[in-house]
Amino acid sequence: MSGIASACDASMPRKAPRHCKRAAYWWTAEIAELRKRCLRLRRIAQRAGNQEEANIRSAEHREAKKSLRRAINESKARHWKDMVSDVDSEPWGARIQARHPSTWGDETAGYSGANQDAANCASAFPLSSCEDGQRFEDARRFPTI
């Protein structure tokens, strides 16, 4: 029996555990509470007994939804302003390094001029594979429709 299990494990790896997504950059505890309240009010509105109560609960849900949307938009705007001010003060700052950890390392600490800028841009924005003609050759094999 263990031989069958090991053969199955070798040929069909077990399903890997799902990794949780990172929270959005604008997500806050306040937004989480507003979302929880909005979902609760929506469930209450959907389960309302009569039409009059449903209208009242739906109005409450709409107000909660508006406040949630407003809080999300304010948070996004606040983070955008912070990012713009960070980029204005330090173009290769921590926010850029955090978004590209594999390409932006300690080499940005010793800035050496235009060559360093070119190297940073080349590592952050790699050239596509069509430069070597490979893609072009592949494209010629398939007829256009």
Disulfide bonds with the S-S distance in Angstrom:
none
